[in-house]
């Protein structure tokens, strides 16, 4: 079991003919994801070929046509920042129900408009932007994460659900889980931007309801109050073992630490209040990034 | 991206807000000449233009008298003397750190004679995913304290980007701030200007503090601060042109040119990491083991030899650095290629301090071999098996 994506998910790539779109669609195909087509306006009717996988996919001018022809329900967005918001809304309008926006650097007011647009489409879920994507190990990878570090669950086995605001720090965490022999149900990168499509709270709810998820690891960072909200939700609703790590304990206020969302403003958004809220809500909080896997292990054993 | 106070006020004025007249000056003589234009039988206010806040309560360093970055000057002579002092001495405020910042630009502003001060701001409310307009009848310097102690005194209204600030929203805020019917239209103009600049120019923060009601009943923007979304500068060449690179850290500018994300900090241990989250986490683990990070540095998802060389040059040009921790998780980027880039960087740059490398992920074994082979050539290069060991080692070697 898993959340949002599995072996049956049919995926297209928006921006498939670009350098990054080509490379990562190919990597996803090699992992086993069921990609069924791509979209690049002006290139419709041509055939895309994966340089390594050798697989061929039809290219369409519009997402609407791609959906009609392929029955895709998910899209991986690699469109550059200036056109990314439009691409996300096009996908939502065309009937795609899971949009995974990898693009980094989308203006935040564009994302505000996207969120407003999506309120009229409650069946659509947006993951990202500025994120590594989503993976259900062994079944479906939509994104730029290295597939091999993940461990699929054996049939009937439950795994760790991972929710994260960052990329390489997530790989680090997954790598630790794999080394400890802890398989993962689904890993979701929600992205480092101030206005993400999907919040930690929504994913906590999905993982809590997924019988294939035995524990949840939340990797947060400074900026905003999403982790505090997640802690409040978890204390109320989640009965599974919980672990967390917050990056940015040493970051100075007022500076943007790489991610547009990672900025401490005034007295809010600091690591200390997030760690306090998560600890109080029952999360095992890792003291260092080297102990994220161990924190999950502690959470699991505490439950027994 | 930050801009100066005078630039923020000029943007608001262009959008319809009333501001006191000012002249930008860069010498005592220019300040004295500006006094002649603006004093109008009274005085003027000399204001330092630096990106740091808290100027009024700040102090000029190595200056015998109490003088910060904002000063009312009743005479031409004092205007010139104050301007000269500000341009000669660094200014320390609660936002600058103990070493202060140099002042290169001043404005001389007509004395608005404020009678009452208010606070207006527009920010992005992340949880709601919408811009939020805030107003408070108690403006001035202690707004953070009011927000903490009396949150009910801060009036709030969300602004939908597709409609902009609606007339009734501005009217209601103006009345709720306690303005008289005669004053309300002036306040509405300023609120609309604030919302227009925020939405049309992709601001992330636009603050008017204070908004002043003057003794003769005028309502003007006395001070303003606007930050812009770096990701949206591509569609605002007019805003991008306002960047004052002299106000920014030269190492940070250099890093940006090499597509590196670098922020200089106060510690002694340099960091070179791929990915922003992992870079922050690396700083944290250095601190956990008793060290202090000298910088945040995200080289991006992949590591090229050119990027690594420039990254080491930038880290090593900070004289405080006594050790470097390289923490790379090779996912799609292969560790062996990263190791080769590091060795090449060592040859080019020369590692004058201990460099502890922790590589994990794709081809990590092969990478460790490459680094081991370079050990004779690069004696300060050390490898560590895991992140915790690497952090402990670099802290120890940097003591």
Interface residues (C-beta under 8 A of the other chain):
Chain A: X27 X81 X82 X105 X106 X107 X108 X109 X110 X111 X112 X113 X115 X116 X144 X145 X146 X148 X149 X164 X165 X166 X167 X168 X169 X170 X171 X172 X175 X192 X194 X195 X219 X221 X222 X224 X225 X226 X229 X245 X247 X248 X249 X250 X251 X252 X254 X255 X256 X257 X258 X259 X260 X261 X262 X266 X267 X287 X288 X289 X290 X291
Chain B: X95 X124 X126 X127 X129 X130 X131 X144 X147 X148 X160 X161 X162 X199 X202 X204 X229 X230 X231 X232 X234 X235 X261 X263 X265 X273 X274 X275 X276 X277 X278 X279 X280 X281 X282 X283 X284 X285 X286 X287 X288 X293 X296 X298 X301 X329 X331 X332 X360 X361 X362 X386 X387 X388 X391
